[in-house]
């Protein structure tokens, strides 16, 4: 018998939707595709492009996509359900230019 892994549900915070809308169409597609590929299964596994962050006011985890950064948190499902393993909440999407990180046009220090 083969057990199928239950995926994580992906939800976007209102601010992250605005950040996504500020990107160019190609960047938006890349971000959405990579989020689906990387975070729907095992979002809490550290990889070369995915890492936990030091405590900060934005999110607990970061996903790197070239010059783009996706900040996210992972929680257990709100109701017991066999449909999802948990919830990945996308909190912010940023652009990084050298050592400058901008979320929604504002420079941020993490």
N, C-alpha and C positions, 0 to 999 in steps of 0.2 A: 504494500500500500504506500503510495506517495502522497505526502501531505503538501498541499499548496500553501505557500506563504501568503498571509493576509497583508494587503498593502496598507499604507498609511494614507489617511485622507489629507489632502493639501488644501489649506485655506489661506487667503490673503487678507491681511489687515487693511483697513481703508487707506492708511498712509502708503502702504506698499503698492496698492492699485494706482495711486497718484504717481508714485515713483516710476512704476512700469509705464504709465502713459506718457511720461516725459522722455522715454527712450525712443530711438529711431525704430522703425518697423522691424528691421533685421535684428537689432539688439533685443527687442521684445520677444521675437520668435525664438531666438537662441536661449534667452533666460527661461521662458516657459518650457521649452523642450528639455533643457538641462535639469530644471527643477523636477519635472516629471520623471526623468530618467534616474537622477541621483537621489531624490528624497522620498520617492514613493515606497522604497524598500530599504530598510536598515539606515535611517537617517542619523542614527547615533553612533555609527561606525566611523572612526576617524580614517580619512584617506589623504592622499596628496592634495586634493582640492577642497577637502571638507575637514574643519577642525573646530574643537570647542574653544570658546573665548574666555578670557578672564572676566570676572563679574563686571558688567557694564549696564547702562540703562536701556540698551537697544535689544539685544538678544543673546542667547547662550551659545549659538553656533553660527559659523560663517561658511558659505560655499563660494569658492572663487571660480570665476569664468573670465579668463583673461583680465581685462581692466574693470570688469563688473564684479560686484560683491552682493551676495544674497544673505541677509541676516535672518535667522529663523530660530524658533523654539519648538520643542516637541513635548506633547502632553499625552496622557492616557485618554482614551475615548470618554466623552461626556456621559454616555449611557452604554451599558454592556451591550456589545454587538459583535457578532462574528464577522461582520462585514469589513471592519477596519481594525488594525492593530493599535492605532493611536492617531493623533492629529499633529501634522506639521503646520505650524502657523508662520507664514512669511511675514516678517515684521517690517523689513525695509530692504530697498534695493539701492545700491550706491555705485558710483563711478570712482575709480582710483586713478589718479594721475601722479606718478612718482610716489611721493610720501603724503600726498593730499587726498583725503577721502571726503567725497561730497555726497550727502543724502539730501535730495530735494533742493539742490543748488547751494546748500549750506555746508561749510567746512566742518567736519566732525573729528574730534579726538576720541579714540577708544582706549 
